[in-house]
Amino acid sequence: MKQSLLDTDILSEFLRGNPKVIEKVADHLKEFGFVSLSIITYYEILNGLLYKDAKKQLQKFEDFIQLNKVIPLTLPMAKTSAIIQADLRKKGTEIGHADTLIAGIAITSELQLITNNTNHFKRIKGLKIDNWTL
């Protein structure tokens, strides 16, 4: 197993109780002691839970965050993301700024990105991806 960064869709599946994702997260925790997510994923999940006023899920999410690692956005990560975004724009295959930032964080941090959105992320050269929902 490789050290990994959870994409927003995978973390959502975990919080909803997807057994396959829960098992993979547990395996990752046994090997590394924590899972990583980007500050972008933290924002996306928090925004969704606040919008839905999902107090119970919000507490579960905050408890999860306290035990794991949120990777902030640094200048090198932003630069990597900008290079990716410019390349995708030139090709006409953009995936959206949030996903581009998540990919840039994963690449710069040398982490495998865990996502169910492989169609988007497979467009990015040098990004290692896996899908824990399969």
Secondary structure as UniProt FT lines:
FT   STRAND          4..6
FT   HELIX           8..15
FT   TURN            16..17
FT   HELIX           19..32
FT   STRAND          36..38
FT   HELIX           39..52
FT   HELIX           55..67
FT   STRAND          69..71
FT   HELIX           75..91
FT   HELIX           97..108
FT   TURN            109..110
FT   STRAND          112..114
FT   HELIX           118..121
FT   TURN            122..123
FT   TURN            125..126
FT   STRAND          129..130
FT   TURN            132..133
//
